[in-house]
Amino acid sequence: MVERDRIMVWPVYIDSQKSREDGRKISVRDAIEAPTLKEIEEAAKRLSLNPVLEPEKAYPKEWWEARGRVLVDKTKPKSVILKEIAAEIKRMR
């Protein structure tokens, strides 16, 4: 089995309701409101990023609340992948 480079996609990274200080990684214009793990997973599948869902994980800044994360293949820079996932969720909605 070939080991792939992966990146973590926490919902907060693409949530338009979160500030940069809270952990948002992309611009509000590119971000979406309240993304769910299932939406991120489905968008990553559509983008052929081989998503792996980890629902039991908690974002370090919100360690008390396990909202989960999705691991995806790193095929491009992280910011580009996050924007593509958010754009795909916008299309899906």
N, C-alpha and C positions, 0 to 999 in steps of 0.2 A: 504494500500500500504506500502511495506517495503522500508525504506530509505536505499539506498546503498552508500557505500563509492565510491567516484568518483575522478579521477585525470584529470587534464587538459593536453591536448596534443596540444601544439603550434607547427606549422610547423617548426619553427626555432630549436626546440629540436632535430630534426632528420635530419637537413639539413647539408650535408657535405660541403657546401660552406660557412657556418657560423663558426666562431671561438667559443671557449668555452666562451670567454669574451662577445661575441654577444648573447650567450644563448644556444648554442648546449649542450646537456646533455649526448650524447653518443659518442664513439670514431669515428673518421673519417672513419675508416675501416667498422664500423657497420652502419654508416649513409648513406643517399642517397642524390642525387642531386635534389634540388628544389622540395620537396614533395608538393602536392596540398591537399587541404582540402578533396576533393572527394576521393583521393587515401587513405588518412588516415582513412576516414570514411569506405571505402570498406574493407581495411585491418582489421580494428577493428571489422567489421561485421563478416568477415571470422574467426576471433579469438574469436567470441562470447563474445565481450566486451560491447555490447549494446551501441553503439556510439550515442551521441547527438551533432549535428552540430550547432555551434554558429558563423555564418559567419560575424556578425556585430562587433565582438570583436576585439580589437587591443592589440597586445603584448605590455606590459608596456614600454619596452625599445624602441619600435617603435610606440608610442602612436598616431602618426599622420597618420598611415596607418593601416586601418582595414583589416587584412588578415584572421581573424577568428581563431577559435580553435575548438577542438573536445573534449567532455567529454566522458570518458570511465570508466567502472567498474574497481575498484582496486581489482584485484584478486591475484596480486603478487606485489613485489616491483616495484616502478615506472621505474627504469632503465631497469628492465627485460621486462616490458611491452613495453617500447619505442624501445628496440632492436627487440622484436618480431614484432612490427608494421612495422619497417623499413625492416626487413627481408621478411615480407609478401609482402610489396610493391615491393621489388626486384624481388620476384617470379612473381608478377602480371605483371611487365614490361617485 
